[in-house]
Every structure is written in structure tokens, then in C-alpha cells.
Amino acid sequence: MSQEARPRGRVLLRVFSLASGRATCGYTREDAPFLLARIVAALTASAGRGDMAGNKTLGDAKRAKQDEFYTQMSDIQAEINAYLDYDENTFRGKTVLLPCDDPEWSNFTLFFAQNFERLGLRKLISTSYAPESKIAKYGALFEYAALRTGEAPKNERGKIFVLEHDVNKNGRIDFDDLEWDYLKGDGDFRSEEVCRLRDEADVIVTNPPFSMFREFLAWIMDGRRHLGGAGKHFLIIGSMNVITYKEVFPLLKENRMWLGNGFSHGNAYFRVPEGCRTEYANGVYDAATNLVKFRNVAWFTNLDHGRRHQPLRLMTMAQNIKHSKHKEVRGVGYLPYVNYDAIEVPFTDAIPGDYDGVMGVPISFLDKYCPEQFKIVGISLELADMKPIKERLGRLDGGPRLYTERDGQLVRQYERILIQRRK
């Protein structure tokens, strides 16, 4: 860290603690990053930032595709605790990298910094995008600038935050010991300097831009290959829709990646940037809490946790046909596919526990998947035979899918994961 950059960062972090109303551990409060953001914005404005320039920035962010959602501290805490409950040494002695992150806005750095000693970390590194490139590349209002100190903000350079020593000599290592400096580049995770940090890290944790999940995951896996495929773990957030991606599904099938412990009741609530709050459908955004709700978001990881090894409690096929709460199964049974040798199981809780053949289940099954109970055979996108469908319909309605037949009519199913019970 340069001597020039270090004090400025210290002042910024002190302002953060004061904004929360607590001198030393205010950064544990849920709203602290956003209180700080308001202070920084106000100071920036008072330092002479014109209204026209500010309005242009806001307008650019509003018009661009919104791709930034800030994770709540409570969700981070609950997820990390799941790994610690399974193995209390999950993070001990590890270097954790938080790319796409910034404690001025995000809770990831705050959480890992405040829990540095409890987790037994060796080193914590977080990087943030430059304000200018953030808006240009991802269309999100990320930050205005660092605390003004009389010089122009370096809006085209990202930042790096590092925690590994008791800098203030108070006997503990925590958020107040974070040091920061500017990166040489804009903080893009694909840049050479951030790639070097990736290779240094043992664990990568972040909530990457949703639209870049595929590329971000490939970046992580490239780091594993670069280091011989060992020692690189990750915990990232993404849409459940990525499960069907050809770059993602093989990792799930081969148990090189799986879903994390998950959000409470399957609902993920994120804070959204200023200026983006009216761009959601009714019932999605809550103005009272400034939270946007998603039901199809999950944690993706290769860190082990206990829920992953809990087998589903299932009824037999006969019991399901007689007692299932689903009318599609009760009294009807399980329909075979027309274009693949398997049966359709439309609900995870309707999986017949005594069936030895291949079954097609919803992709949401992966949230309950126990590798000791089932094996993943494949996905309908790859296994569905579309020749008999085209012969009967004379056409194809979209890409490969599995079809059942009811009352002489072909029924196109949603994307299915094909599984088989382990004996």
C-alpha cells in the first residue's frame, strides 16, 4: 500500500463507522454501507460536483441494463454459518478474495473483515471496479468517488482493499485495519492484476453481475486449471437459470459444483442501487425496505455443507399415486416420455423412492440433491430425442425438450434433469 493512499482510506473507513453511529463496530449494521454512500454523495456534491454532471450519471444508469444487487448481511451470515457448522475450519488459514466488491457499498467485505479472527483467515482481499468503467460496462450506479481530499477522484481506476495485520495495534484484526489503494487498471476481474489475485486466493466469494455469471465462473475455473485444478474454492450467487448452461451443467453433474445452503424459504432479497427502484414489476420491489425479491436465485459453490448430504424422505411409487398432494400424480401415476426412456416426475416431493429407472425432475431438484441418494444422468436439453417429435408434429416448437402424451396429445415439458436412484 502506498503511504499516499493509506491515510485517505483510513479516513473513509472512519467516516463509515461514524455514519453507523458506533465508533468501532458500526459496520456490522445492515444499512451502514448505504448510509455511507449518502454521506459520500453529499460530500462529493458539496465539493463542487455540478447538478448537470450528476443527472447525466443517474440518467446513464437508469437507461442501462441494471445488473447490480447488493446482498444482505443476514444472508451472508446464514450461508457462511452453514459451512462452518459442517467444518469449522472451512476458512481457517485461507486467503479469501472478494472481486466485484467494495465495502463502501457491499456487505461481503464488511462481513469477512469483522469475522477475520473468528474464521481464522490468513488474508482478505477485495477489489472494486472503477466508477467510470462500472457504469460503462455493467450499467449500474456503483459509486461516485472516494472521500474528497482536494484532488480529483481517480474514476478510471479500481480499488484494492487488504486485511491481514493489526494495523491500529488495538489487539485484534477487524474492519478498522483494512488498507486500500488504487489498482493499476479499472478492477475488471479479467484483468491481469486481478487474475494474479485470483491465483493467490484459496477461496473466492462474491455476488457477480448476473449477466456475467457464465464468464465469471469460467474465470474461476481457469484459475483452478492454471494451478493444476486443486486448492481453489468458491461461493458465488447466480440465477437458477444458469443450471441449464452448457458451461455450467457438467460441473453440477460431475459434482465439481453444487448449490449452497440457500436463501431463507427460497426467497432472496437484495438491495438495489439508487435510481433503479421503479424498474420492477408490482410485488417485486418493496419501497419500505428498499429490497427487491427473487425466487430463482441460489448460491453456487464447491464448499461442502451438511444439508447437501441429507437424503430426501420420499414415498414409494404406490404411496404417491394414492396419497400425493399433487393432482398430476394422485390417481394418475407417472407418464413415460415419448422421446426418452424415463418417467416424468413434475415435483421433487413426488419422486418415487423405490423406482430404479431414470426420472425427469425439475431443475429446482438440485436444491435438494443428495449425491449419496441419486446420481445425475443428464439434462433434457442434451438427451431429448427430437426425431419422433418432428415426425408426429411435422415441426419443432423450440429446442430439445422431453415430451409426454396425454389423451393422444403431445405435451412439451419444462427443462428436466434426469436422475436415477443409487442402489
C-alpha positions in Angstrom: 0.0 0.0 0.0 1.3 3.5 -0.8 1.7 5.9 2.0 -0.3 8.4 -0.1 -3.3 6.1 -0.4 -3.4 4.6 3.1 -4.5 7.7 5.2 -7.2 8.6 2.7 -8.7 5.1 3.1 -8.4 5.3 6.8 -10.5 8.5 6.9 -13.1 6.9 4.6 -13.5 3.8 6.9 -13.7 6.1 10.0 -16.5 8.0 8.4 -18.2 4.7 7.7 -18.1 3.8 11.5 -19.4 7.3 12.4 -22.2 7.0 9.9 -23.4 3.9 11.6 -23.5 5.6 15.0 -21.0 3.2 16.5 -17.3 4.0 16.9 -15.7 0.6 16.3 -18.1 -2.0 15.1 -20.8 0.1 13.3 -20.0 -1.7 10.1 -22.0 -4.7 11.3 -25.3 -2.8 10.8 -27.3 -3.8 7.8 -27.7 -0.2 6.5 -24.2 1.0 7.1 -22.9 0.9 3.5 -25.9 2.8 2.3 -25.6 5.5 5.0 -22.0 5.9 4.0 -23.0 6.2 0.3 -25.3 9.1 1.1 -22.5 10.8 3.1 -20.0 10.3 0.2 -22.5 11.6 -2.4 -23.3 14.6 -0.2 -19.6 15.4 0.3 -18.9 15.0 -3.4 -21.7 17.4 -4.2 -20.5 20.0 -1.7 -17.0 19.8 -3.2 -18.4 21.2 -6.4 -19.9 18.4 -8.5 -22.5 20.1 -10.8 -26.1 19.0 -11.0 -25.9 18.5 -14.7 -23.0 16.0 -14.3 -24.8 14.2 -11.6 -28.0 14.0 -13.5 -26.2 12.6 -16.5 -24.6 9.9 -14.4 -28.0 9.0 -13.0 -29.6 9.0 -16.4 -27.0 6.7 -17.8 -27.5 4.3 -15.0 -31.3 4.4 -15.4 -31.2 3.8 -19.1 -28.7 1.0 -19.0 -29.4 -2.6 -18.1 -29.5 -3.0 -14.3 -27.3 -5.8 -13.1 -26.3 -5.0 -9.5 -28.0 -6.4 -6.5 -26.5 -5.9 -3.0 -26.6 -9.0 -0.7 -27.9 -8.6 2.8 -25.6 -9.1 5.7 -28.0 -11.6 7.3 -28.0 -13.8 4.1 -24.2 -13.8 4.0 -24.0 -14.7 7.7 -26.5 -17.6 7.4 -24.7 -19.0 4.3 -21.2 -18.9 5.8 -22.5 -20.4 9.1 -23.7 -23.5 7.1 -20.2 -24.2 6.0 -18.8 -23.6 9.5 -21.4 -25.9 11.0 -20.2 -28.7 8.7 -16.5 -27.9 9.1 -15.4 -25.1 11.5 -12.0 -24.9 9.7 -13.5 -24.2 6.3 -11.8 -20.8 6.1 -9.0 -21.3 8.6 -5.6 -20.3 7.2 -7.1 -19.3 3.9 -6.8 -16.2 1.7 -10.2 -15.0 0.7 -10.7 -12.9 -2.5 -13.9 -10.8 -2.9 -13.8 -9.5 -6.5 -16.6 -7.2 -7.8 -16.8 -5.9 -4.2 -16.4 -2.7 -2.2 -17.0 -2.0 1.5 -18.4 1.4 0.6 -21.5 -0.5 -0.9 -21.2 -4.2 -0.4 -21.6 -6.3 2.8 -19.2 -9.1 1.8 -16.0 -7.2 2.8 -17.7 -6.0 5.9 -18.7 -9.5 7.0 -15.3 -11.1 6.3 -13.4 -8.2 7.9 -15.5 -8.2 11.1 -15.1 -12.0 11.3 -11.5 -12.2 10.3 -10.3 -13.8 13.5 -13.3 -16.0 14.1 -12.9 -17.5 10.6 -9.1 -17.8 11.1 -8.3 -16.1 7.8 -4.8 -15.6 6.7 -5.6 -12.7 4.4 -8.6 -10.9 3.0 -8.5 -9.1 -0.4 -11.4 -7.3 -2.1 -11.4 -5.4 -5.3 -13.8 -2.9 -6.8 -14.5 -1.6 -10.3 -13.7 2.0 -11.2 -16.8 4.2 -11.1 -16.5 5.2 -14.7 -15.9 1.6 -16.1 -18.6 0.3 -13.8 -21.3 2.4 -15.5 -19.9 1.9 -18.9 -19.6 -1.9 -18.7 -22.4 -3.0 -16.5 -24.9 -0.2 -16.5 -25.1 0.2 -12.7 -24.8 3.1 -10.4 -22.0 1.8 -8.2 -20.2 4.7 -6.5 -19.4 8.4 -7.1 -15.9 8.7 -5.8 -13.7 8.2 -2.7 -14.0 10.8 0.0 -12.9 14.2 -1.4 -9.5 15.4 -0.2 -9.0 18.3 -2.6 -7.9 16.3 -5.6 -9.9 14.8 -8.5 -11.2 11.3 -7.9 -9.4 8.6 -9.9 -12.6 7.4 -11.6 -10.9 5.2 -14.1 -9.0 3.0 -11.6 -10.4 0.3 -9.4 -9.5 -0.2 -5.7 -7.9 -3.0 -3.7 -8.7 -3.5 0.0 -6.4 -5.7 2.0 -6.7 -7.0 5.6 -4.0 -9.2 7.2 -2.4 -7.3 10.1 -3.4 -5.4 13.3 -2.6 -2.1 11.7 -4.0 0.1 14.5 -2.4 -2.0 17.3 -5.6 -2.5 19.3 -5.1 -6.2 19.8 -7.5 -7.5 17.1 -7.7 -7.7 13.4 -11.0 -6.3 12.0 -12.6 -3.8 9.6 -10.6 -0.9 11.1 -7.4 -2.5 9.9 -8.4 -2.5 6.2 -5.9 -0.8 4.0 -6.7 0.3 0.5 -5.0 1.6 -2.6 -5.8 2.1 -6.3 -5.3 -0.7 -8.8 -3.4 0.0 -11.9 -6.4 -0.8 -14.0 -10.2 -0.5 -13.7 -10.7 -3.5 -11.5 -12.2 -5.8 -14.2 -11.9 -9.4 -12.9 -10.5 -10.4 -16.2 -7.5 -8.0 -15.9 -4.0 -9.4 -15.4 -3.7 -7.9 -11.9 -7.0 -9.3 -10.6 -6.2 -12.7 -12.2 -3.0 -12.7 -10.1 -5.1 -12.1 -7.0 -7.4 -15.0 -8.1 -4.4 -17.3 -8.3 -3.2 -16.2 -4.9 -6.6 -16.8 -3.2 -7.8 -20.1 -1.7 -11.5 -19.1 -1.7 -13.4 -16.7 -4.0 -16.7 -15.2 -2.7 -18.9 -12.6 -4.3 -22.2 -11.7 -6.0 -21.1 -11.2 -9.6 -23.2 -9.3 -12.1 -25.9 -11.8 -13.0 -25.5 -11.3 -16.8 -21.8 -12.2 -16.4 -22.2 -15.4 -14.3 -21.1 -17.7 -17.1 -18.0 -15.7 -17.8 -17.2 -15.2 -14.2 -17.5 -18.9 -13.4 -15.2 -19.7 -16.3 -12.7 -17.2 -14.9 -12.7 -19.1 -11.6 -12.3 -22.5 -13.3 -9.5 -21.1 -15.4 -7.7 -20.3 -12.2 -8.2 -23.8 -11.0 -6.7 -25.2 -14.2 -3.9 -22.7 -14.0 -3.0 -24.1 -10.6 -3.4 -27.7 -11.5 -7.1 -27.9 -10.6 -6.5 -28.0 -6.8 -7.0 -25.7 -3.9 -9.4 -23.2 -5.4 -12.8 -22.9 -3.8 -15.7 -20.5 -4.5 -19.0 -19.3 -3.2 -21.0 -17.1 -5.6 -24.6 -16.1 -6.3 -26.4 -16.6 -9.5 -29.8 -17.2 -11.2 -31.1 -20.8 -11.1 -31.4 -20.5 -14.9 -27.7 -20.9 -15.3 -28.1 -24.6 -14.4 -29.0 -25.3 -18.0 -26.0 -23.6 -19.5 -23.7 -25.9 -21.3 -20.7 -24.4 -19.4 -22.4 -24.9 -16.0 -24.4 -28.2 -16.0 -21.4 -30.5 -16.5 -19.9 -29.1 -13.3 -23.1 -30.0 -11.4 -23.4 -33.4 -13.0 -19.8 -34.3 -12.1 -20.1 -32.9 -8.5 -17.5 -30.3 -9.2 -20.0 -27.7 -8.1 -23.3 -27.8 -6.3 -25.9 -25.5 -4.8 -25.2 -23.9 -1.4 -27.2 -23.9 1.7 -29.6 -21.4 0.2 -31.7 -18.4 1.0 -34.4 -18.5 3.7 -37.6 -20.1 2.3 -36.1 -19.9 -1.2 -36.5 -16.1 -1.3 -33.6 -13.9 -2.0 -33.9 -10.2 -1.1 -31.4 -7.7 -2.4 -30.9 -4.0 -2.1 -30.9 -2.1 -5.4 -28.9 1.0 -6.5 -30.4 4.4 -6.3 -32.2 5.3 -9.5 -33.2 1.7 -10.3 -36.0 1.2 -7.9 -39.0 1.7 -10.2 -38.0 -0.7 -12.9 -39.5 -3.8 -11.3 -43.0 -5.4 -11.5 -45.5 -4.9 -8.8 -44.7 -7.1 -5.8 -41.1 -7.5 -6.7 -39.7 -4.3 -5.2 -40.6 -3.1 -1.7 -40.2 0.6 -1.3 -40.5 0.4 2.5 -37.4 -1.8 2.8 -35.6 -0.9 -0.5 -35.4 -4.6 -1.2 -36.1 -6.5 -4.5 -37.3 -10.1 -4.2 -36.1 -13.0 -6.4 -37.2 -16.6 -6.1 -34.9 -18.1 -8.7 -31.5 -17.2 -7.1 -29.1 -19.5 -5.5 -25.6 -19.8 -4.0 -23.3 -21.9 -6.2 -20.2 -23.4 -4.5 -17.7 -26.3 -4.2 -17.5 -25.8 -0.4 -19.2 -28.7 1.4 -22.1 -28.2 3.8 -24.3 -30.6 5.8 -27.7 -30.1 4.0 -26.1 -31.4 0.8 -25.8 -34.8 2.4 -29.3 -35.0 3.8 -31.3 -37.5 1.8 -34.9 -36.7 0.8 -37.6 -38.5 2.6 -39.8 -39.9 -0.1 -42.9 -42.1 -0.5 -42.9 -45.2 -2.7 -44.5 -45.0 -6.2 -47.7 -46.7 -4.9 -47.9 -44.3 -2.0 -47.5 -41.3 -4.2 -50.2 -42.5 -6.6 -52.6 -43.0 -3.7 -51.7 -40.1 -1.4 -49.7 -37.4 -3.3 -50.9 -33.8 -2.8 -50.4 -33.2 -6.5 -53.3 -33.9 -8.7 -50.9 -34.5 -11.6 -49.7 -37.6 -9.8 -52.5 -38.7 -7.4 -54.7 -41.3 -9.1 -52.8 -40.8 -12.4 -49.3 -42.2 -11.9 -46.1 -41.3 -13.8 -46.2 -40.8 -17.5 -43.3 -42.1 -19.6 -41.6 -39.7 -22.1 -42.2 -40.2 -25.8 -38.7 -39.3 -26.7 -36.5 -40.7 -23.9 -36.6 -43.8 -21.7 -37.6 -42.2 -18.4 -40.7 -41.1 -16.5 -41.9 -37.6 -15.8 -41.8 -36.5 -12.2 -43.2 -33.0 -12.1 -42.4 -32.2 -8.4 -39.4 -33.0 -6.3 -41.5 -34.2 -3.4 -43.3 -36.7 -5.7 -40.1 -38.6 -6.6 -40.9 -42.3 -6.0 -38.3 -43.5 -3.6 -38.5 -47.1 -4.8 -38.2 -46.5 -8.5 -34.9 -47.8 -10.0 -35.3 -46.3 -13.5 -34.4 -42.9 -14.9 -36.7 -40.0 -13.9 -37.0 -36.4 -15.2 -37.3 -33.9 -12.4 -37.5 -30.0 -12.3 -34.2 -28.2 -12.1 -35.2 -27.0 -8.6 -34.4 -30.5 -7.5 -30.8 -29.6 -7.3 -31.6 -27.5 -4.2 -32.4 -30.8 -2.5 -29.9 -33.0 -4.3 -28.0 -35.5 -2.2 -25.2 -37.2 -4.2 -25.3 -40.3 -2.0 -29.0 -40.8 -2.8 -29.2 -40.0 -6.5 -26.9 -39.8 -9.5 -27.4 -37.2 -12.2 -27.8 -38.9 -15.6 -28.0 -35.7 -17.7 -30.3 -32.9 -18.8 -33.2 -32.9 -21.3 -31.5 -30.2 -23.4 -28.9 -32.8 -24.3 -30.7 -36.1 -24.1 -34.1 -35.5 -25.6 -34.5 -37.2 -29.0 -36.5 -34.8 -31.2 -36.8 -37.0 -34.3 -40.1 -38.8 -33.2 -41.5 -35.4 -32.1 -40.8 -33.8 -35.5 -42.3 -36.9 -37.3 -45.5 -36.6 -35.3 -45.9 -32.8 -35.3 -44.3 -32.0 -38.6 -42.4 -29.3 -36.9 -40.3 -28.5 -33.8 -41.5 -25.9 -31.2 -38.2 -24.6 -29.8 -35.1 -26.5 -28.7 -34.8 -30.0 -27.4 -37.3 -30.9 -24.7 -38.9 -34.1 -23.3 -42.5 -34.8 -24.2 -45.2 -36.9 -22.6 -48.5 -37.9 -24.2 -51.9 -37.3 -22.7 -55.2 -38.1 -24.4 -53.4 -38.5 -27.7 -51.8 -35.1 -27.5 -48.0 -34.5 -27.1 -47.2 -32.3 -24.1 -43.9 -30.4 -24.1 -42.3 -30.4 -20.6 -40.2 -27.7 -19.0 -36.4 -28.3 -18.8 -35.8 -31.5 -16.8 -32.8 -33.0 -15.1 -32.6 -36.8 -15.5 -31.7 -38.7 -12.3 -31.5 -42.2 -11.0 -31.6 -43.7 -7.6 -28.4 -45.1 -6.2 -28.7 -48.7 -5.1 
